[in-house]
């Protein structure tokens, strides 16, 4: 059973299917919180674009000898190189028909996010003889990742739900929803930089752990989660609702997992447990709302 389970599990994690499911779950959280039914065009867009962008980024940063990489994800990905290239092309091409099914506002948002996402790794800038992408600008790497995730999983569902008159959420509550999700995803992003601390130092990437150190980076994550819980009180001014308790429990769990995420942890901890919080949040929301 274990021999059958591990290849399937590795495929889900390292092909970025699991990451795409995290994006879908976060969109479903947004639809739930704004009182809208899920829109499957948005879900399909997020699923395919997450796979396409993440796989494209890995393909672009292929090391000289991927089979000798210290990361299991890189070894697995390039040992299935042809499959992953095909998978990535299919995911990106599937975005074309989906793009024409959304509103003009959402189209503009997606174009903006696509430019940021593809500029993240591409060596578009030069300083002397050295070429670099947006990720190499000090402090920008975690901010860009968090921004793209937040805008994709919060603003895109809100725009589409408003276009179809499925929600009447105010600008104030939309802003709070974006801000608190930014804090949550930001807190979950930093541990990956802590894990890559030594590699980022070699590459000259100025991430939060590189600039502040490991301990202060962990403390920063807890501060972000505390800010997230504070904003929960303000959203729709609904106090201690089932949604509030569900989201608070998720934030506390995320804080505990981040606290336990030492850089020595293997990749399964980061890609399954930490990223899995994004899926678990929606599951916990559903469970708590069974008691209405």
Backbone torsions as a table, in degrees:
resi	resn	phi	psi	omega
1	UNK	NA	-42.2	-179.8
2	UNK	-63.6	-38.5	179.8
3	UNK	-64.8	-31.3	178.3
4	UNK	-80.3	-38.3	-175.1
5	UNK	-69.6	-43.9	-173.5
6	UNK	-61.3	-45.4	177.7
7	UNK	-60.0	-39.0	178.6
8	UNK	-66.8	-43.2	179.7
9	UNK	-63.3	-43.9	178.0
10	UNK	-62.0	-40.6	178.9
11	UNK	-62.0	-46.3	-178.9
12	UNK	-60.9	-43.2	-177.0
13	UNK	-75.7	-50.0	-168.2
14	UNK	-87.4	-13.9	173.6
15	UNK	-90.1	-2.1	179.7
16	UNK	74.0	15.2	173.2
17	UNK	-66.0	-41.2	179.3
18	UNK	-63.4	-40.9	177.7
19	UNK	-62.3	-38.1	177.8
20	UNK	-65.6	-37.2	176.9
21	UNK	-66.9	-31.9	175.3
22	UNK	-63.2	-42.5	178.4
23	UNK	-63.4	-41.7	178.1
24	UNK	-62.0	-45.1	-179.5
25	UNK	-61.3	-39.7	179.7
26	UNK	-67.7	-34.8	174.7
27	UNK	-66.2	-39.1	178.4
28	UNK	-65.7	-35.6	173.8
29	UNK	-59.5	-44.9	-179.9
30	UNK	-63.0	-47.9	178.9
31	UNK	-57.6	-41.3	179.3
32	UNK	-62.4	-47.0	-174.8
33	UNK	-69.7	-27.1	179.5
34	UNK	-94.6	2.2	176.2
35	UNK	74.3	29.4	-179.3
36	UNK	-112.4	151.6	171.1
37	UNK	-72.7	153.0	178.7
38	UNK	-63.2	141.3	175.8
39	UNK	-107.0	117.1	-169.6
40	UNK	-73.9	-19.5	173.6
41	UNK	-64.7	-43.8	178.4
42	UNK	-63.8	-44.1	-179.3
43	UNK	-61.8	-45.0	179.2
44	UNK	-64.3	-40.4	178.1
45	UNK	-60.7	-46.5	-178.5
46	UNK	-66.5	-40.0	-178.9
47	UNK	-63.1	-51.6	-175.6
48	UNK	-72.5	-38.1	-179.2
49	UNK	-68.4	-35.6	178.2
50	UNK	-64.2	-46.4	177.5
51	UNK	-61.2	-47.7	-176.8
52	UNK	-61.0	-47.6	-175.9
53	UNK	-70.9	-44.5	-179.0
54	UNK	-65.4	-43.3	179.6
55	UNK	-67.6	-38.6	177.5
56	UNK	-60.6	-41.6	179.8
57	UNK	-63.1	-40.4	179.1
58	UNK	-68.0	-43.9	179.2
59	UNK	-61.1	-37.1	-178.4
60	UNK	-69.5	-31.4	-176.8
61	UNK	-101.6	29.2	-178.3
62	UNK	-58.1	124.2	177.1
63	UNK	-73.7	166.2	-178.2
64	UNK	-62.8	-40.0	180.0
65	UNK	-128.8	77.9	-175.6
66	UNK	-60.0	-29.1	-179.8
67	UNK	-67.0	-16.7	179.1
68	UNK	-103.1	6.0	-179.0
69	UNK	-62.5	146.9	177.2
70	UNK	-74.4	-12.6	-178.0
71	UNK	-98.3	126.4	179.7
72	UNK	-61.9	-34.4	-179.3
73	UNK	-61.1	-44.3	-179.6
74	UNK	-67.8	-42.9	179.2
75	UNK	-61.1	-44.9	-178.6
76	UNK	-66.8	-46.7	-174.6
77	UNK	-58.0	-48.2	-175.7
78	UNK	-84.6	-10.8	169.9
79	UNK	-77.9	-14.2	174.7
80	UNK	-119.8	41.6	-170.2
81	UNK	-57.1	-49.7	-177.0
82	UNK	-63.4	-42.4	178.3
83	UNK	-61.9	-42.5	-177.6
84	UNK	-70.0	-36.2	176.0
85	UNK	-62.9	-46.3	178.3
86	UNK	-61.7	-45.1	-179.8
87	UNK	-59.1	-43.0	-178.9
88	UNK	-67.7	-43.6	179.6
89	UNK	-62.5	-44.2	179.1
90	UNK	-61.8	-43.2	-179.4
91	UNK	-62.4	-45.0	-178.2
92	UNK	-68.6	-41.2	179.7
93	UNK	-65.9	-32.3	-179.3
94	UNK	-68.7	-16.3	178.1
95	UNK	-70.7	-25.1	-174.5
96	UNK	-60.6	-55.8	179.2
97	UNK	-66.3	-34.1	-179.7
98	UNK	-65.0	-35.3	-178.3
99	UNK	-59.1	-35.9	-176.3
100	UNK	-83.1	-0.6	179.7
101	UNK	-97.7	-2.2	-176.8
102	UNK	-108.6	169.5	-176.7
103	UNK	-70.9	165.3	179.7
104	UNK	-61.3	-41.9	179.0
105	UNK	-60.1	-42.5	180.0
106	UNK	-68.8	-36.0	176.3
107	UNK	-59.5	-47.4	179.9
108	UNK	-61.8	-40.4	178.2
109	UNK	-62.9	-44.9	-179.1
110	UNK	-65.1	-38.6	177.3
111	UNK	-61.8	-45.5	178.8
112	UNK	-59.6	-46.5	-178.9
113	UNK	-68.6	-34.6	178.1
114	UNK	-65.2	-40.8	178.5
115	UNK	-61.6	-44.9	178.6
116	UNK	-63.6	-45.8	-175.7
117	UNK	-62.7	-45.1	-178.2
118	UNK	-77.8	-23.8	176.7
119	UNK	-79.6	-13.3	-176.7
120	UNK	-58.9	-44.7	-176.6
121	UNK	-107.4	-24.8	-177.8
122	UNK	-64.6	134.3	179.3
123	UNK	-76.5	74.2	-174.3
124	UNK	-84.9	-19.8	-174.9
125	UNK	-114.7	159.5	178.7
126	UNK	-140.2	144.8	176.6
127	UNK	-135.0	100.2	-171.8
128	UNK	70.3	-124.3	178.2
129	UNK	-92.8	-6.2	-175.4
130	UNK	-93.7	129.6	175.9
131	UNK	-104.5	146.4	-177.6
132	UNK	-153.7	162.3	178.2
133	UNK	-107.0	-176.6	-178.9
134	UNK	-60.1	-32.4	-177.0
135	UNK	-64.0	-21.3	-178.0
136	UNK	-83.8	-10.5	178.4
137	UNK	-74.5	129.4	-174.9
138	UNK	-51.0	127.1	175.8
139	UNK	77.2	-3.0	-173.0
140	UNK	-85.1	-32.7	-174.1
141	UNK	-51.4	-59.1	-178.9
142	UNK	-66.3	-32.4	179.9
143	UNK	-64.4	-44.3	-179.0
144	UNK	-64.3	-44.3	179.5
145	UNK	-59.9	-46.7	-178.3
146	UNK	-65.7	-41.0	-179.8
147	UNK	-62.3	-47.8	-178.2
148	UNK	-63.1	-44.3	179.0
149	UNK	-63.2	-43.8	-177.1
150	UNK	-66.5	-47.5	-179.8
151	UNK	-64.0	-37.3	-179.0
152	UNK	-70.0	-44.9	-171.4
153	UNK	-92.1	-11.0	178.7
154	UNK	-116.9	-59.8	-174.0
155	UNK	-68.0	-39.9	178.9
156	UNK	-60.3	-50.1	175.5
157	UNK	-59.6	-38.3	179.9
158	UNK	-64.5	-46.0	-180.0
159	UNK	-60.7	-43.3	-179.0
160	UNK	-70.2	-38.5	178.1
161	UNK	-66.2	-38.5	177.2
162	UNK	-67.7	-38.9	179.7
163	UNK	-62.6	-31.5	-179.3
164	UNK	-98.9	9.6	177.1
165	UNK	58.1	41.4	-179.7
166	UNK	-100.8	-5.2	179.6
167	UNK	-149.0	153.2	175.2
168	UNK	-122.7	33.2	-178.4
169	UNK	-60.8	138.0	-178.1
170	UNK	-79.6	165.1	176.7
171	UNK	-62.7	-38.0	179.0
172	UNK	-59.5	-49.7	-177.4
173	UNK	-69.8	-32.8	175.6
174	UNK	-62.7	-42.5	179.5
175	UNK	-63.4	-43.2	178.9
176	UNK	-65.1	-41.1	179.5
177	UNK	-60.8	-43.2	177.9
178	UNK	-65.3	-44.5	-176.9
179	UNK	-63.9	-44.9	-177.4
180	UNK	-71.9	-33.4	176.2
181	UNK	-69.6	-34.4	176.7
182	UNK	-60.0	-42.2	179.8
183	UNK	-66.9	-42.5	-179.4
184	UNK	-64.4	-50.9	-177.9
185	UNK	-66.9	-36.1	176.5
186	UNK	-60.4	-42.2	179.1
187	UNK	-64.6	-34.7	179.9
188	UNK	-79.2	-17.9	-179.3
189	UNK	-79.9	-37.9	-174.5
190	UNK	-59.2	-42.4	179.6
191	UNK	-57.0	-30.1	176.9
192	UNK	-67.1	-34.4	176.1
193	UNK	-71.4	-33.0	176.4
194	UNK	-65.5	-41.9	177.6
195	UNK	-60.9	-37.8	-177.0
196	UNK	-94.2	17.5	-173.0
197	UNK	-51.8	-51.4	-175.3
198	UNK	-70.9	-37.6	178.4
199	UNK	-66.4	-41.7	179.6
200	UNK	-65.0	-35.6	177.1
201	UNK	-63.1	-41.1	178.8
202	UNK	-63.0	-40.1	-176.9
203	UNK	-82.3	-7.8	-179.8
204	UNK	78.8	21.1	179.0
205	UNK	-82.7	125.5	-177.0
206	UNK	-92.4	75.6	177.6
207	UNK	-85.7	172.3	-179.8
208	UNK	-59.5	-46.3	178.1
209	UNK	-63.5	-35.3	178.6
210	UNK	-65.6	-42.0	-176.4
211	UNK	-77.8	-44.6	-172.5
212	UNK	-98.5	-24.4	-173.7
213	UNK	100.6	162.2	-172.8
214	UNK	-65.0	-47.5	-176.2
215	UNK	-62.3	-46.3	-179.8
216	UNK	-65.8	-30.9	178.1
217	UNK	-66.4	-41.5	176.9
218	UNK	-63.3	-42.1	179.0
219	UNK	-63.9	-39.3	178.4
220	UNK	-59.1	-40.8	178.1
221	UNK	-60.1	-43.7	-178.6
222	UNK	-67.2	-35.1	176.7
223	UNK	-64.2	-42.5	177.9
224	UNK	-60.6	-42.6	-179.7
225	UNK	-68.7	-34.9	175.8
226	UNK	-63.8	-42.2	176.1
227	UNK	-62.2	-37.4	178.0
228	UNK	-60.6	-45.9	-178.8
229	UNK	-65.4	-38.0	177.7
230	UNK	-61.4	-42.3	179.9
231	UNK	-67.4	-23.5	177.6
232	UNK	-61.0	-32.9	178.7
233	UNK	-65.2	-31.9	-172.6
234	UNK	-85.5	-25.4	-174.5
235	UNK	-66.1	117.4	-178.9
236	UNK	58.7	6.2	178.7
237	UNK	49.8	40.1	-175.8
238	UNK	-99.1	9.8	171.9
239	UNK	59.5	-137.4	-173.2
240	UNK	-87.8	65.3	178.2
241	UNK	-84.1	173.9	176.0
242	UNK	-60.1	-38.8	178.5
243	UNK	-62.8	-41.4	179.7
244	UNK	-59.2	-48.3	-177.6
245	UNK	-66.9	-38.7	179.1
246	UNK	-62.7	-45.3	-178.7
247	UNK	-71.2	-32.8	177.4
248	UNK	-67.7	-44.3	177.5
249	UNK	-58.7	-42.7	178.9
250	UNK	-63.0	-41.8	179.9
251	UNK	-64.2	-41.2	178.9
252	UNK	-64.7	-42.5	177.4
253	UNK	-62.2	-42.2	178.1
254	UNK	-61.2	-41.8	178.7
255	UNK	-61.2	-40.4	179.4
256	UNK	-67.6	-43.5	179.6
257	UNK	-64.5	-39.2	177.4
258	UNK	-64.6	-42.2	179.2
259	UNK	-60.3	-34.0	-178.6
260	UNK	-87.3	-4.4	-172.7
261	UNK	-88.8	71.3	175.3
262	UNK	-67.6	156.3	-176.3
263	UNK	-65.6	-16.2	179.2
264	UNK	-77.3	-14.0	-179.3
265	UNK	-59.5	148.7	179.2
266	UNK	-79.4	172.9	-173.8
267	UNK	-67.4	-25.6	179.6
268	UNK	-63.8	-35.1	178.9
269	UNK	-62.2	-45.4	-176.7
270	UNK	-72.5	-49.1	-173.3
271	UNK	-77.7	-21.6	179.9
272	UNK	-103.7	-55.6	-175.7
273	UNK	-73.2	-51.5	-177.6
274	UNK	-68.4	-51.4	177.2
275	UNK	-64.4	-31.6	-179.0
276	UNK	-62.6	-19.4	175.8
277	UNK	-57.0	-33.8	-178.2
278	UNK	-66.5	-31.3	175.1
279	UNK	-81.9	-43.1	-178.2
280	UNK	-60.0	-32.3	179.4
281	UNK	-58.0	-43.1	179.4
282	UNK	-69.2	-39.7	178.5
283	UNK	-61.4	-44.7	179.7
284	UNK	-65.4	-38.1	175.6
285	UNK	-57.9	-45.8	179.6
286	UNK	-63.5	-41.8	-179.0
287	UNK	-64.1	-45.3	-178.4
288	UNK	-66.3	-30.4	-178.5
289	UNK	-83.9	0.9	170.5
290	UNK	-74.3	-14.8	-175.0
291	UNK	-104.1	22.5	177.6
292	UNK	-65.1	NA	NA
